[in-house]
C-alpha cells in the first residue's frame, strides 16, 4: 500500500543481494531519493544519469529510475543476479530508462551524474580509480556498505582521487558517504 507521496517498487531478489531491508541499502535509497528529489523538483532540467556498480537485484537503479533519472545502467558480475535484476527492471516498468549488463566497469566509457556502489569498504577502495573515473565533472559518488570504523579509510582513499565528503548518513553500524569532485 502506498500513500500519495510514496513510490512503490516490487523486488524479487532471488539469489541476488538487495531487498531494501539491509541498512546499507536503505541508506542508499534514502540518499538517492534526496538527491533525485531535489533534481526532479527543478522541472527545467532532465534527470541525471546514474550508474549502479554491483546492482544485485537492481533495487537502487530501479529507485533512481522511478525518482526521475533519465538513464540508469546497472553493472553486475554475477549472471544469476543480473537475470534477477533484469526481471525486476521489467516488472517495475523501468526498462526504457534502466538497463543492466555484465560489462566490467573498466570497459564502460561514459561518465555519470551519480555513481552508486553499495559494496564493502575493501571493494570500494580497491575499485576507487574506476569508480572515481566514472563520475562526471559535477557529479556525485554514493558509497555504502561501510562500517563505522571504516569511514575514515574510505574517505581518505577517495580524497586521494580528488573527492570530498559532502554528506554522511548512518544506520546502526553502517555508513553511507556522498562525495563530490573537489575541483
Secondary structure, 3 states (H helix, E strand, C coil): CCCCCCCCCCCCCCCCCCCCCCHHHHHHHHHHHHHHHHHHHCCCCCCCEEEEECCCCCHHHHHHHHCCCCEEEEECCCHHHHHHHHHHHHHCCCCCCEEEECCCHHHCCCCEEEEEEECCHHHHHHCHHHHHHCEEEEEEEEEEEEEHHHHHHHHHHHHCCCEEEEEEEEECCEEEEEEEECC
